[in-house]
Amino acid sequence: MEHRTLADIKCPGRVKVQTVEGKIAVRIMEMGITPGTEMHVIRSAPFEFPIEVKIRGNLLALRKPEASCIFLEHEEVLAK
């Protein structure tokens, strides 16, 4: 099964975090992005990054290196 990361998401939707890996995993988890967390992808910049997400009522902008470390277990695409 192909593992998708947050960096692969191109449209607004809801996602659920499966795991956070990589060198900056601790930093990402300190921002509140932990396994099992649900996030709402708001939008991505014109050239895809940063990606704006809403998590626990807070808006975060994530760069590609950060988004590439966040693996997803669930994705629900929302109508624009």
N, C-alpha and C positions, 0 to 999 in steps of 0.2 A: 504494500500500500504506500502510495506517495504521501510524504509528510509535507504539508503546506505551512509556510511561515506567514507572519503578518506582512512581510515584504511582498508576498504574492497576491495580496488582496488589492483589487483595482477599483472596486465600487463600494458604495456605502453598504453596511450590513452589520450584523451582530456576529461576534466570534467568541469562542471559549478557548482559553489557554490550556494546552496539554502539558507543556514543559517549557522551561527557559534554559537555554544552554549557551556556552561560549564564555569568552573572557570577561564580558561585561554583564554576565547573568546576575551577579550580586547587586550591581547598580540598578538593573532593571527591576529586580524584585523589591528593592528599597523604594521604588516609585509606586509599588502596590500591584505590579503585574506579576502574579504568582499562579502556579498551576490551579486550574479550576475557576479562575476569575473570568467573568464575562465582560466583554468590552463592546462598545459601539463604534465602528469605524465611521467617522463623520465625512472625511474627504481626504484626498491626497493632492499635493501641489501639482501644477501643470506638467512637470517632468517627473512625476510620481512621488517625490520625497520633498519635504517630510510628509508623513501620514499623521493626520489629526485623529485622535481617539478620545472617547469619553469613558472614563473608568471611575466607578464609585463617586459619580457626581463631579469629577474633575476632568478638565481638558488637558491632554498632553500632545505634544508634537514629537514624533519619533523619527530619527534619521534611519537611513538604510541599514547601517551596522546594528542598530538596536532592534529594528523590526525583523531582521534576518535571524535573530537569536530566539524569537518568540514563535514556538511551534503550536499549531492549532489542532484541536480535536473536533471542532464543530464550526460551521459557517452558515449563516442565513443571510442571503442577499435581500436587501430591502429595495422596493421600488423608488425610483428617483422622484 
